[in-house]
């Protein structure tokens, strides 16, 4: 069976149930689970407990621990439940339960195994509060840590498996975040900010010290949000939440891209003297050039100035370019500001020499096209004239043809008429000859009869 360390002060994370409570800026408070309510591997929870976290150390990696709930049902690491998060390592188990049942709980393990029920600690996330006002495109250093009974967690076997990430969750500005209440979303997706690490790199000063760090980009559009820090990779803790307001940048920035080979790019930045200390404005631009090259430009505002203009030369390299602009300034009230503008990308498709050659070719093509159009116009004029002359000749030919055909037809018709008249004369002569012969024969017959 499990042995309980009765000498420890054990507690459970809770959130108040009062709906009139104001919005919390840190994780929920905790109550103490009295040691006289713990018997060996048993403990009791009341109705105020919202989160339950258990730490169980064991020597056998094969043993299967079981949690017995007040109603007799059992929980184990193989179960899939959105309210139960069970993390296991070879020597430790961390169990987090959202809204656990009220009443007596029991931790059990198979007989013959050796485990130590460390207790019900108050494990919670803690993070630095955000400065106010918070500006869009601002870059901040954000640190967070895990507290166990209000002390930083330093156990390497837990820290090496712990992951944290931050996000801005849009909320309805007309509804305050109540104690123990999930974020009131405004219908827009959350804006991921990145991951916090305890690896000693970038902004993190020391690896394994329990302090997780990141550079927080404030990229959401101006509005109301809840900055939320969550844990992952199986070790689940109640999220850290802080309601914040993102304001527009306290200055104006405009990037003007050069459109010709002789026109440079330019970044204009101006600020208001009532919000930004005069002379504190500094702009730096990092340029990525095709071929893996880089260039850096910067300009400082005059002592009493509130605006700067930085020119970036137009280059003659074909390929993709990108410009990243940092703006540093001192806000009135001595808060330093670091803002990172959205990256500007563009492409150069031809060099200046190629561009000039292309322009010359286009000019030659236009000239040739103009000559071609002129030649085509002249050809069309000549063709039209030829068509007109050809039409006149055709009319004369047709008229001659008609006359020839008419004369020929008349000749043929005349010949036919002459032949028919000749034939009629011949027929008439034959008829007359026959009649004459008949009369002679008749006269001879009459003479003979006499």
C-alpha positions in Angstrom: 0.0 0.0 0.0 1.0 3.7 -0.2 2.5 5.6 2.6 1.5 9.2 3.1 3.9 11.8 4.4 1.7 13.3 7.2 4.3 15.9 8.2 3.7 17.9 4.9 1.4 20.7 4.5 -0.9 19.6 1.7 -3.1 21.8 -0.4 -5.3 21.8 -3.6 -5.8 24.5 -6.2 -9.3 26.0 -6.1 -11.3 28.9 -7.6 -14.0 30.7 -5.7 -17.6 29.9 -6.7 -18.9 33.4 -6.1 -20.2 34.8 -9.4 -19.8 38.3 -8.2 -16.0 38.1 -7.8 -13.8 40.4 -9.9 -11.6 39.2 -12.7 -8.4 37.5 -11.4 -5.1 38.7 -12.7 -3.3 35.6 -11.3 -4.2 31.9 -11.0 -6.7 30.8 -8.3 -5.9 30.9 -4.6 -5.6 27.6 -2.6 -7.0 26.1 0.5 -5.3 23.7 2.8 -6.3 20.0 3.1 -6.0 19.5 6.8 -3.6 16.6 7.7 -6.2 15.1 10.1 -8.4 14.6 7.0 -5.7 12.4 5.4 -5.5 8.7 6.3 -2.6 6.9 4.7 -3.4 7.1 1.0 -6.7 8.9 1.4 -7.7 12.6 1.4 -11.0 14.5 1.3 -12.0 17.4 -0.9 -14.8 19.9 -0.4 -17.0 21.7 -2.9 -14.7 24.7 -3.3 -11.9 22.7 -5.1 -11.7 23.5 -8.8 -8.3 21.9 -9.6 -6.7 18.9 -8.1 -3.0 18.1 -8.6 -1.4 14.9 -7.2 2.4 14.1 -7.1 3.2 10.4 -6.7 6.7 9.1 -6.6 7.3 5.4 -7.4 10.1 2.9 -7.9 8.5 0.5 -10.3 7.9 1.9 -13.8 5.5 -1.0 -14.6 3.0 -0.5 -11.8 -0.4 1.0 -12.7 -1.7 3.5 -10.1 -5.4 4.0 -9.7 -7.4 6.8 -8.3 -10.7 5.9 -6.6 -13.3 8.7 -6.8 -15.9 9.4 -4.0 -18.6 7.6 -6.1 -16.4 4.5 -6.4 -15.4 4.9 -10.0 -11.7 4.6 -10.9 -9.3 6.7 -12.9 -5.9 5.6 -14.4 -3.3 6.7 -16.9 -4.9 4.8 -19.8 -8.2 6.7 -19.6 -9.0 9.4 -22.1 -10.9 12.3 -20.4 -10.8 16.0 -21.1 -10.9 16.7 -17.4 -8.1 14.3 -16.3 -4.5 14.8 -17.3 -2.1 12.1 -16.3 1.7 12.5 -16.9 4.1 9.7 -16.2 7.9 9.4 -16.0 10.0 6.5 -14.9 9.9 7.7 -11.3 7.1 10.2 -11.0 3.4 10.7 -11.8 1.6 14.1 -11.9 -2.2 13.9 -12.1 -4.3 17.0 -12.7 -8.1 16.8 -12.5 -10.5 19.6 -13.4 -13.5 20.0 -11.1 -12.9 16.9 -9.0 -15.7 15.3 -7.1 -16.5 16.4 -3.5 -15.7 13.7 -0.9 -13.1 11.1 0.0 -10.5 10.1 -2.5 -8.0 7.1 -2.5 -4.7 6.4 -4.3 -4.0 2.7 -4.7 -1.4 0.5 -6.4 -1.0 -3.2 -7.0 0.3 -5.2 -4.0 4.0 -5.6 -3.8 4.9 -2.3 -5.3 6.6 0.5 -3.5 5.2 4.1 -4.1 5.1 7.3 -2.1 2.1 9.5 -2.2 3.9 12.9 -2.0 0.7 14.8 -1.5 -1.7 17.3 -3.0 0.4 20.3 -3.7 -0.7 23.7 -4.7 0.9 23.8 -8.2 0.2 26.8 -10.3 1.6 29.0 -13.1 2.9 32.5 -12.3 4.0 35.1 -14.8 5.0 38.7 -15.0 2.2 41.2 -15.3 2.0 43.1 -18.6 2.9 46.8 -18.7 0.2 49.3 -19.4 -0.6 50.6 -21.9 0.3 47.7 -24.1 1.0 48.6 -27.8 0.5 46.7 -31.0 3.8 45.4 -32.5 5.6 45.8 -29.2 8.2 43.2 -28.2 8.4 42.3 -24.5 10.3 39.8 -22.4 7.9 37.5 -20.8 8.9 35.1 -17.9 6.8 32.5 -16.2 7.5 29.8 -13.6 5.8 26.9 -11.8 5.1 27.4 -8.1 4.6 24.5 -5.7 3.2 25.8 -2.4 4.3 29.3 -3.5 7.9 28.1 -4.0 9.6 27.8 -7.5 9.6 24.3 -8.9 13.3 23.2 -9.3 12.9 19.4 -9.9 14.9 18.7 -13.0 12.8 15.5 -13.8 9.7 17.7 -14.1 11.3 20.8 -15.7 12.9 18.9 -18.6 9.5 17.7 -19.7 7.6 20.9 -19.1 6.5 23.1 -22.0 4.6 26.4 -22.0 3.1 28.5 -24.8 1.4 31.9 -24.7 -1.5 33.2 -26.8 -3.8 36.2 -26.9 -7.5 35.1 -26.7 -10.0 37.8 -27.9 -12.7 38.5 -25.4 -16.0 40.4 -25.4 -15.1 43.8 -23.9 -18.6 44.0 -22.3 -18.1 40.9 -20.1 -15.5 40.8 -17.4 -13.5 37.6 -16.7 -15.1 36.1 -13.6 -13.3 34.0 -11.0 -13.1 30.3 -12.1 -14.6 31.2 -15.5 -13.1 30.3 -18.8 -12.3 33.0 -21.3 -15.3 34.8 -22.8 -14.3 34.6 -26.5 -15.4 37.3 -29.0 -15.8 35.0 -31.9 -12.3 35.5 -33.3 -9.5 32.9 -33.2 -6.7 33.2 -30.7 -3.4 34.7 -31.8 -0.5 32.4 -31.0 2.5 34.3 -29.4 5.0 31.5 -29.1 6.7 29.1 -26.7 8.4 29.8 -23.4 11.6 27.9 -22.8 14.0 27.2 -19.9 17.0 26.3 -22.1 19.5 29.2 -21.4 19.2 30.4 -25.0 18.0 33.8 -26.5 16.4 35.8 -23.7 16.5 32.9 -21.1 19.5 33.6 -18.8 20.0 30.2 -17.3 18.9 26.7 -18.2 17.1 24.6 -15.6 16.5 27.4 -13.1 12.7 27.0 -13.4 12.2 30.4 -15.1 10.7 30.0 -18.6 11.3 33.0 -21.0 10.3 34.2 -24.4 10.2 37.3 -26.5 6.5 38.1 -26.6 5.3 39.7 -29.9 2.2 41.8 -29.3 0.8 41.2 -32.8 -3.0 41.2 -32.3 -5.1 44.1 -33.6 -6.0 46.7 -31.0 -8.7 45.4 -28.7 -9.5 43.4 -25.5 -7.6 40.1 -25.0 -6.7 37.6 -22.3 -3.1 36.7 -22.3 -3.1 33.0 -21.6 -0.2 30.7 -20.7 -0.8 27.0 -21.0 1.4 23.9 -20.3 1.5 20.9 -22.6 3.2 17.6 -23.3 1.1 15.8 -20.6 1.9 18.0 -17.6 -1.3 20.0 -17.3 -1.6 22.9 -14.9 -4.3 25.5 -14.5 -3.7 28.2 -17.2 -2.3 31.6 -16.2 -4.6 34.4 -17.4 -4.3 38.1 -17.5 -6.8 40.5 -19.1 -5.0 43.1 -21.2 -5.9 45.9 -23.7 -3.8 46.3 -26.9 -3.6 49.9 -28.0 -2.4 51.2 -31.5 1.2 52.1 -31.8 2.1 55.5 -30.3 3.7 56.6 -33.6 3.2 56.4 -37.3 5.3 54.4 -39.7 5.1 54.3 -43.5 7.2 52.3 -46.0 7.6 53.6 -49.5 9.0 51.2 -52.0 11.1 52.5 -54.9 9.5 51.7 -58.2 12.4 52.7 -60.6 16.1 51.9 -60.7 17.0 55.4 -59.6 14.4 55.6 -56.7 15.4 54.4 -53.2 13.1 52.8 -50.7 12.2 54.9 -47.7 10.8 54.4 -44.2 9.2 57.4 -42.6 8.5 57.4 -38.8 6.9 60.2 -36.8 5.7 60.4 -33.2 3.8 62.6 -30.8 5.8 64.7 -28.3 3.1 64.1 -25.7 3.6 60.3 -25.8 7.2 59.8 -27.0 10.2 61.7 -25.5 11.7 64.0 -28.1 15.0 62.8 -29.4 14.5 59.2 -28.2 13.4 57.8 -31.5 15.8 55.4 -33.2 15.0 53.3 -36.3 17.0 50.3 -37.5 16.3 48.3 -40.7 17.8 44.9 -41.4 17.8 44.0 -45.1 18.2 40.5 -46.6 19.7 40.6 -50.0 19.7 37.7 -52.6 22.7 35.5 -52.3 22.7 35.3 -48.5 23.9 38.9 -48.0 22.7 41.2 -45.3 22.8 44.9 -44.7 21.8 47.2 -41.7 20.8 50.8 -41.6 19.8 53.0 -38.7 19.0 56.6 -38.0 18.5 58.6 -34.8 16.1 61.5 -34.4 17.6 64.9 -33.5 17.7 65.9 -29.8 14.4 67.8 -30.2 13.0 65.8 -33.1 10.0 63.5 -33.3 10.4 62.1 -36.7 13.0 60.3 -38.9 13.3 59.3 -42.5 15.6 56.4 -43.4 16.5 55.6 -47.1 17.4 52.1 -48.2 19.3 52.0 -51.5 17.7 50.4 -54.6 19.9 47.4 -55.5 20.7 45.8 -58.9 20.5 42.2 -57.8 17.7 40.0 -59.2 15.8 38.0 -56.5 13.7 38.3 -53.3 14.3 41.1 -50.8 13.0 41.6 -47.2 13.2 44.5 -44.8 12.7 44.2 -41.1 12.3 47.5 -39.2 12.9 47.9 -35.4 11.7 51.1 -33.7 13.1 52.1 -30.3 11.8 55.0 -28.3 11.2 56.2 -24.7 7.6 56.6 -23.7 6.7 59.6 -21.7 6.9 58.2 -18.2 10.3 56.5 -18.8 9.1 53.2 -20.1 11.3 52.0 -23.0 9.5 50.7 -26.1 10.7 48.2 -28.7 8.4 47.7 -31.7 8.9 45.3 -34.6 7.1 46.3 -37.8 5.7 43.7 -40.1 8.3 42.4 -42.6 8.3 44.1 -46.0 9.0 41.8 -49.0 9.5 42.5 -52.6 11.1 41.1 -55.7 13.5 42.5 -58.3 13.0 40.6 -61.6 15.6 42.4 -63.8 18.8 44.4 -63.2 19.2 48.0 -64.2 21.2 47.0 -67.3 18.7 44.4 -68.3 15.9 46.9 -67.6 17.6 49.5 -69.9 18.1 46.9 -72.6 14.5 45.9 -72.3 13.4 49.5 -72.6 15.6 49.9 -75.7 14.1 46.7 -77.2 10.6 48.0 -76.4 11.4 51.3 -78.1 12.7 49.5 -81.2 9.7 47.3 -81.2 7.4 50.3 -81.0 9.3 52.0 -83.9 9.2 48.8 -86.0 5.5 48.5 -85.2 4.9 52.1 -86.2 6.8 51.5 -89.5 4.9 48.3 -90.0 1.6 50.0 -89.4 2.5 52.8 -91.9 3.5 50.2 -94.5 0.3 48.3 -93.9 -1.7 51.5 -94.4 0.1 52.3 -97.7 -0.4 48.7 -98.8 -4.1 48.9 -98.0 -4.4 52.1 -100.0 -2.6 50.6 -103.0 -4.7 47.5 -102.7 -7.9 49.5 -102.6 -6.9 51.5 -105.6 -6.1 48.3 -107.5 -9.4 46.9 -106.4 -11.1 50.0 -107.7 -9.2 49.8 -111.0 -9.8 46.1 -111.3 -13.5 46.6 -110.7 -13.7 49.1 -113.6 -11.8 46.8 -115.9 -14.1 44.0 -114.9 -17.1 46.0 -115.8 -15.7 46.7 -119.3 -14.8 43.1 -119.7 -18.3 42.1 -118.7 -19.9 44.6 -121.0 -17.7 43.4 -123.9 -18.6 39.9 -123.1 -22.3 40.7 -123.0 -22.0 42.4 -126.4 -20.1 39.5 -127.9 -22.5 37.1 -126.5 -25.4 39.2 -127.8 -23.9 39.5 -131.3 -23.0 35.8 -131.3 -26.5 34.9 -130.1 -28.1 37.2 -132.7 -25.9 35.6 -135.4 -26.9 32.1 -134.3 -30.5 33.1 -134.1 -30.3 34.7 -137.6 -28.7 31.7 -139.0 -31.3 29.5 -137.6 -34.0 31.7 -139.0 -32.4 31.7 -142.4 -32.1 27.9 -142.4 -35.7 27.6 -141.4 -36.8 30.1 -144.1 -34.7 28.2 -146.7 -36.2 24.9 -145.5 -39.7 26.4 -145.8 -38.9 27.7 -149.4 -37.5 24.3 -150.3 -40.6 22.6 -148.9 -42.9 25.0 -150.8 -41.0 24.4 -154.1 -41.3 20.6 -153.6 -45.0 21.0 -152.9 -45.4 23.1 -156.0 -43.5 20.7 -158.1 -45.6 17.8 -156.9 -48.8 19.7 -157.7 -47.5 20.5 -161.2 -46.7 16.9 -161.8 -50.1 15.8 -160.6 -51.8 18.2 -163.0 -49.7 16.8 -166.0 -50.6 13.3 -165.2 -54.3 14.1 -164.9 -54.2 15.8 -168.4 -52.6 12.7 -170.0 -55.2 10.4 -168.5 -58.0 12.6 -169.7 -56.6 12.6 -173.3 -56.3 8.8 -173.3 -59.9 8.5 -172.2 -61.0 10.5 -175.1 
